[in-house]
């Protein structure tokens, strides 16, 4: 029986622990200084907004860990000695391991802005960040958010739920335009402003000013404008949380370098989740994947490997989802901000300006390559199958109703989407009878 030590109790670390326990009697210890028990990090915003309580975000009862013989240790790891297979914990305590899993997640980016360490200046990643935000937003009259990603839009929604005015500084010329094509990015620009957010595109943070008590009182933008505020959210991305590995001999880049089996340069040391950086990226995926479902998949694969069934991390077709206030977003396959040379792109937008669909396909073969959908729910498994079968965009449009996941009484958009495609590409696509039957069932 070996001692498996896992640093980090997020989705990656806990999935690894659970699956090792299913497959073995190894001794398992999970170390985390964040919380006593695993919780759903993606639900932090809903605690602040009053939709959930902290206990509602824990997928397992507190007794689950003892019952499954998974020991929990509340501590920071200060250093790793891979030669002695030993960890040094906060307070001087030492712990030995046979195999080590690094699952320490991310930390919010800071780029050396003057004032970035003042009180009421923070990111949003950990439970401690939620506690700080709860404390520092009471009674304030304005907040400024810096950075135009998904965490920034979540923080804006959180603050607005408490009627706190928000100014949103986005360095890029359009929201998330390094990910979204121009039409989708512009849709989200409009939607943010419709929620009474003071969206400042093409605007950078220069510094954060302090009051006499060391708390943020204003920000200064790159063009010299001073904006009074009492809270600053730094949401310009996150980086792997790996500072404690300095001097360990474990190879790192932006994250902990791993091979397809999630093993690091040190024997019997592995990394999973946000902090893992693949030496060779998986297809067109990025070397670091900071997504909930990929962390879970890494944990399952690594548990197999540790339990003597070597398993590569093979995540399949890319997909992701998010929410921009009340517009839901899904993406399947690959949709780049700008199409590649071999790609054609079809875009349809509803007259409301809040629902759209983009399909990217190969110019020659018409094989579907990627899909963006906003305001429509489409089934992941349908697209996974169509990508696997290398279906054409025409085939997918003909069967699009089969992927519809919207509840009854929602408006069905398939006929108008197909009409737009036929017009744009001089095509003659039509819904299959089976799909028409499904639409009639949904609307009847």
FENKAWO-V231436 format. One record per residue. N is the residue number from 0. RES is the residue in one letter. SS is DSSP state (@ for helix, = for strand, . for the rest). PHI is phi in whole degrees, -180 to 180 (none if undefined). OMEGA is omega in radians with two decimals (* if undefined). Layout:
# FENKAWO-V231436
((N,RES,SS,PHI,OMEGA) (N,RES,SS,PHI,OMEGA))
This chain:
# FENKAWO-V231436
((0,X,.,none,-3.12) (1,X,.,-103,3.06) (2,X,=,-99,3.10) (3,X,=,-98,3.11) (4,X,=,-109,-3.13) (5,X,=,-118,3.12) (6,X,=,-95,-3.14) (7,X,.,118,-3.11) (8,X,.,-116,3.02) (9,X,.,-84,-3.05) (10,X,@,-61,-3.11) (11,X,@,-70,-3.11) (12,X,@,-65,-3.09) (13,X,@,-72,3.06) (14,X,@,-62,3.08) (15,X,@,-59,-3.12) (16,X,@,-61,-3.10) (17,X,@,-60,-3.09) (18,X,@,-77,3.00) (19,X,@,-64,3.13) (20,X,@,-65,3.10) (21,X,@,-62,-3.00) (22,X,@,-105,-3.02) (23,X,.,-158,3.03) (24,X,.,-107,3.14) (25,X,.,-57,3.00) (26,X,=,-74,-3.09) (27,X,=,-124,3.03) (28,X,=,-125,3.06) (29,X,=,-107,-3.13) (30,X,=,-110,3.06) (31,X,=,-154,3.04) (32,X,.,-99,-3.04) (33,X,.,-80,-3.11) (34,X,.,-145,3.10) (35,X,.,-67,-3.02) (36,X,.,-132,3.08) (37,X,.,-61,3.05) (38,X,.,-140,-3.13) (39,X,.,-83,-3.08) (40,X,@,-62,-3.10) (41,X,@,-68,-3.12) (42,X,@,-95,-3.11) (43,X,@,-54,-3.07) (44,X,@,-63,-3.08) (45,X,@,-76,3.02) (46,X,@,-67,-3.14) (47,X,@,-61,-3.07) (48,X,.,-81,3.09) (49,X,.,84,-3.14) (50,X,.,-81,-3.10) (51,X,.,-143,2.93) (52,X,.,-103,-3.12) (53,X,@,-54,-3.09) (54,X,@,-63,3.11) (55,X,@,-73,-3.08) (56,X,@,-91,3.13) (57,X,.,-93,-3.09) (58,X,.,-65,-3.09) (59,X,.,-125,3.06) (60,X,.,-64,-3.09) (61,X,.,-61,-3.14) (62,X,.,-76,-3.08) (63,X,@,-57,-3.01) (64,X,@,-70,3.10) (65,X,@,-65,3.14) (66,X,@,-59,-3.11) (67,X,.,-95,3.07) (68,X,.,54,3.01) (69,X,=,-112,-3.10) (70,X,=,-79,3.13) (71,X,=,-112,-3.13) (72,X,=,-123,3.14) (73,X,=,-89,-3.10) (74,X,.,-169,2.95) (75,X,.,-94,2.95) (76,X,=,-95,-3.08) (77,X,=,-92,3.13) (78,X,=,-160,-3.14) (79,X,=,-125,3.06) (80,X,=,-109,-3.06) (81,X,.,-75,3.10) (82,X,.,-70,-3.14) (83,X,.,-87,-3.05) (84,X,.,53,-3.03) (85,X,=,-142,3.07) (86,X,=,-110,2.99) (87,X,=,-107,-3.09) (88,X,=,-99,3.07) (89,X,.,-57,-3.10) (90,X,.,91,3.07) (91,X,.,93,-3.14) (92,X,.,-65,3.11) (93,X,=,-118,3.12) (94,X,=,-140,3.12) (95,X,=,-96,3.12) (96,X,.,-138,2.93) (97,X,.,-98,3.02) (98,X,=,-134,-3.07) (99,X,=,-121,3.07) (100,X,=,-118,3.11) (101,X,=,-96,-3.10) (102,X,.,-137,-2.95) (103,X,.,-90,3.02) (104,X,.,67,-3.01) (105,X,=,-126,2.98) (106,X,=,-135,-3.10) (107,X,=,-67,3.13) (108,X,.,-70,2.93) (109,X,.,-131,-3.03) (110,X,.,-116,3.08) (111,X,.,77,3.10) (112,X,.,-65,3.00) (113,X,=,-58,3.14) (114,X,.,90,-3.06) (115,X,.,-68,-3.14) (116,X,.,-106,3.09) (117,X,.,-68,3.00) (118,X,=,-65,-3.14) (119,X,.,67,2.99) (120,X,=,-126,-3.02) (121,X,=,-164,2.94) (122,X,.,-97,3.10) (123,X,.,-142,3.11) (124,X,.,-140,-3.01) (125,X,.,-100,3.04) (126,X,@,-64,3.08) (127,X,@,-64,3.05) (128,X,@,-63,3.10) (129,X,@,-62,3.13) (130,X,@,-63,3.12) (131,X,@,-65,-3.14) (132,X,@,-65,3.09) (133,X,@,-58,-3.10) (134,X,@,-70,-2.93) (135,X,@,-90,3.11) (136,X,.,-105,3.12) (137,X,.,-72,3.04) (138,X,.,74,-3.10) (139,X,.,-86,-3.08) (140,X,.,-109,3.06) (141,X,.,-163,3.02) (142,X,=,-123,3.04) (143,X,=,-120,3.08) (144,X,=,-111,-3.10) (145,X,=,-116,3.10) (146,X,.,117,-2.96) (147,X,.,-105,3.12) (148,X,.,-105,-3.08) (149,X,@,-68,3.13) (150,X,@,-66,3.12) (151,X,@,-63,-3.13) (152,X,@,-68,3.07) (153,X,@,-65,-3.13) (154,X,@,-64,3.10) (155,X,@,-62,3.13) (156,X,@,-64,3.11) (157,X,@,-60,-3.09) (158,X,@,-66,3.14) (159,X,@,-64,3.11) (160,X,.,-64,3.09) (161,X,.,-109,3.08) (162,X,.,60,3.08) (163,X,.,-97,3.11) (164,X,.,-59,-3.04) (165,X,=,-128,2.90) (166,X,=,-107,-2.99) (167,X,=,-118,3.14) (168,X,=,-94,-3.14) (169,X,=,-122,-3.08) (170,X,.,-64,-3.08) (171,X,.,-74,-3.11) (172,X,.,-76,3.11) (173,X,.,-154,-3.01) (174,X,.,-63,3.04) (175,X,.,53,-3.04) (176,X,.,-78,2.97) (177,X,.,-82,3.13) (178,X,.,-116,-3.04) (179,X,.,-92,2.96) (180,X,.,-61,-3.02) (181,X,@,-56,-3.07) (182,X,@,-64,3.14) (183,X,@,-67,3.12) (184,X,@,-62,3.13) (185,X,@,-67,3.07) (186,X,@,-59,-3.12) (187,X,@,-71,3.02) (188,X,@,-53,-3.12) (189,X,@,-61,-3.07) (190,X,@,-66,3.10) (191,X,@,-61,-3.11) (192,X,@,-68,3.10) (193,X,@,-64,3.07) (194,X,.,-91,3.03) (195,X,.,65,3.00) (196,X,.,-88,3.08) (197,X,=,-81,-3.06) (198,X,=,-85,3.13) (199,X,=,-111,3.11) (200,X,=,-80,-3.14) (201,X,.,63,-3.06) (202,X,.,-126,-3.14) (203,X,.,-107,3.02) (204,X,=,-85,3.07) (205,X,=,-100,3.10) (206,X,=,-161,3.08) (207,X,=,-115,-3.08) (208,X,=,-94,-3.06) (209,X,=,-107,2.94) (210,X,.,-88,-3.05) (211,X,.,-68,-3.11) (212,X,.,-99,-3.14) (213,X,.,86,3.13) (214,X,=,-109,3.11) (215,X,=,-59,3.07) (216,X,=,-123,-3.14) (217,X,=,-171,2.95) (218,X,=,-117,3.03) (219,X,=,-118,-3.11) (220,X,=,-84,-3.12) (221,X,.,-61,3.11) (222,X,.,-95,3.00) (223,X,.,91,3.13) (224,X,.,-74,3.08) (225,X,=,-102,-3.12) (226,X,=,-117,-3.13) (227,X,=,-69,3.10) (228,X,.,-164,3.12) (229,X,.,-122,3.12) (230,X,=,-153,3.12) (231,X,=,-128,3.08) (232,X,=,-97,3.12) (233,X,=,-97,-3.04) (234,X,.,-125,3.13) (235,X,.,-87,3.08) (236,X,.,84,3.12) (237,X,=,-132,3.12) (238,X,=,-132,3.11) (239,X,=,-55,-3.08) (240,X,.,-92,-2.99) (241,X,.,-130,-3.09) (242,X,@,-57,-3.08) (243,X,@,-70,-3.12) (244,X,@,-87,3.14) (245,X,.,-59,-3.14) (246,X,.,85,-3.10) (247,X,.,-80,-3.05) (248,X,.,86,3.09) (249,X,.,-76,-3.09) (250,X,.,-68,3.11) (251,X,=,-133,2.94) (252,X,.,-125,2.92) (253,X,.,-71,3.10) (254,X,.,-126,3.09) (255,X,=,-85,-3.08) (256,X,=,-68,3.14) (257,X,=,-135,3.05) (258,X,.,-95,-3.11) (259,X,.,-61,3.11) (260,X,.,-95,3.08) (261,X,.,72,3.08) (262,X,=,-91,-3.14) (263,X,.,-88,3.11) (264,X,.,-72,3.14) (265,X,.,-98,-3.12) (266,X,.,-62,3.08) (267,X,.,65,3.07) (268,X,=,-121,-3.06) (269,X,=,-127,3.05) (270,X,=,-139,-3.14) (271,X,.,-139,3.03) (272,X,@,82,-3.05) (273,X,@,-57,-3.02) (274,X,@,-88,-3.11) (275,X,=,-86,3.09) (276,X,=,-125,-3.11) (277,X,=,-74,3.08) (278,X,.,-63,3.07) (279,X,.,-118,-3.11) (280,X,.,-58,-3.11) (281,X,.,-84,-3.10) (282,X,.,61,-3.13) (283,X,.,-93,3.13) (284,X,.,-71,3.11) (285,X,.,-75,3.13) (286,X,.,-62,3.09) (287,X,.,-116,-3.11) (288,X,.,-115,-3.06) (289,X,.,-102,-3.07) (290,X,.,-133,-3.06) (291,X,@,-57,-3.01) (292,X,@,-71,3.11) (293,X,@,-70,3.06) (294,X,@,-62,3.11) (295,X,@,-65,-3.14) (296,X,@,-65,3.08) (297,X,@,-62,3.14) (298,X,@,-61,3.13) (299,X,@,-65,-3.13) (300,X,@,-63,-3.10) (301,X,@,-66,3.11) (302,X,@,-58,3.08) (303,X,@,-60,-3.10) (304,X,@,-63,-3.13) (305,X,@,-63,-3.14) (306,X,.,-95,2.94) (307,X,.,72,2.95) (308,X,.,-125,-3.04) (309,X,.,-52,-3.04) (310,X,.,-135,3.06) (311,X,.,-72,2.98) (312,X,.,-78,-3.13) (313,X,.,-130,-2.98) (314,X,.,-79,3.14) (315,X,.,78,-3.08) (316,X,.,-73,-3.13) (317,X,.,-66,2.93) (318,X,=,-151,3.10) (319,X,=,-161,3.09) (320,X,=,-147,3.13) (321,X,=,-160,-3.13) (322,X,=,-141,3.07) (323,X,=,-109,-2.95) (324,X,.,57,-3.09) (325,X,.,-105,3.02) (326,X,=,-103,3.11) (327,X,=,-86,-3.08) (328,X,=,-128,3.01) (329,X,=,-133,3.03) (330,X,=,-138,3.13) (331,X,=,-131,-3.10) (332,X,=,70,-3.02) (333,X,.,-121,3.00) (334,X,.,-125,-3.10) (335,X,.,-91,3.11) (336,X,.,-59,3.04) (337,X,.,-127,-3.10) (338,X,.,-62,3.08) (339,X,.,-80,-3.00) (340,X,.,-60,-3.08) (341,X,.,-88,-2.98) (342,X,=,-106,2.91) (343,X,=,-111,-3.05) (344,X,=,-135,3.07) (345,X,=,-112,-3.12) (346,X,=,-131,3.04) (347,X,=,-126,3.10) (348,X,=,-132,3.12) (349,X,.,-68,-3.12) (350,X,.,-63,3.11) (351,X,.,-72,-3.08) (352,X,.,74,-3.12) (353,X,.,-127,-3.13) (354,X,.,-133,3.13) (355,X,=,-153,3.11) (356,X,=,-144,3.03) (357,X,=,-125,3.05) (358,X,=,-125,3.11) (359,X,=,-109,-3.08) (360,X,=,-146,3.13) (361,X,=,-69,-3.07) (362,X,.,-61,-3.04) (363,X,.,-87,-3.05) (364,X,.,-86,-3.06) (365,X,.,67,3.08) (366,X,=,-63,3.13) (367,X,=,-67,-3.12) (368,X,=,-113,-3.10) (369,X,=,-168,-3.11) (370,X,=,-140,2.88) (371,X,=,-113,3.00) (372,X,=,-136,3.13) (373,X,=,-121,3.07) (374,X,.,80,3.04) (375,X,.,-125,3.07) (376,X,.,-96,3.13) (377,X,=,-122,-3.04) (378,X,.,-75,3.11) (379,X,@,-60,-3.05) (380,X,@,-65,3.10) (381,X,@,-64,-3.13) (382,X,@,-70,3.08) (383,X,@,-57,3.13) (384,X,@,-67,-3.11) (385,X,@,-67,3.07) (386,X,@,-65,-3.13) (387,X,@,-61,-3.11) (388,X,.,-88,3.10) (389,X,.,55,-3.13) (390,X,.,-71,3.11) (391,X,=,-80,3.10) (392,X,@,-63,3.12) (393,X,@,-64,3.12) (394,X,@,-61,-3.10) (395,X,@,-63,3.12) (396,X,@,-64,3.12) (397,X,@,-61,-3.08) (398,X,.,-111,-3.02) (399,X,@,-59,-3.14) (400,X,@,-62,3.12) (401,X,@,-69,3.13) (402,X,@,-94,-3.06) (403,X,=,-65,-3.08) (404,X,.,-119,-3.14) (405,X,.,-71,3.13) (406,X,.,-67,3.06) (407,X,.,-58,3.08) (408,X,.,75,3.00) (409,X,.,-78,3.11) (410,X,.,-64,3.11) (411,X,.,-99,-3.00) (412,X,.,-110,-3.01) (413,X,@,-57,-3.12) (414,X,@,-59,-3.11) (415,X,@,-73,3.06) (416,X,@,-63,-3.12) (417,X,@,-66,3.10) (418,X,@,-61,3.12) (419,X,@,-66,3.12) (420,X,@,-62,3.14) (421,X,@,-59,3.13) (422,X,@,-68,-3.06) (423,X,@,-69,-3.02) (424,X,@,-117,3.12) (425,X,.,50,-3.06) (426,X,.,-108,3.14) (427,X,.,-135,3.13) (428,X,.,-73,3.03) (429,X,.,-141,3.11) (430,X,.,-65,3.05) (431,X,.,-68,-3.10) (432,X,@,-56,3.12) (433,X,@,-60,-3.14) (434,X,@,-70,3.07) (435,X,@,-61,3.13) (436,X,@,-61,-3.14) (437,X,@,-65,3.12) (438,X,@,-62,-3.14) (439,X,@,-63,3.10) (440,X,@,-65,-3.09) (441,X,@,-69,-3.04) (442,X,@,-94,-3.10) (443,X,.,-83,*))
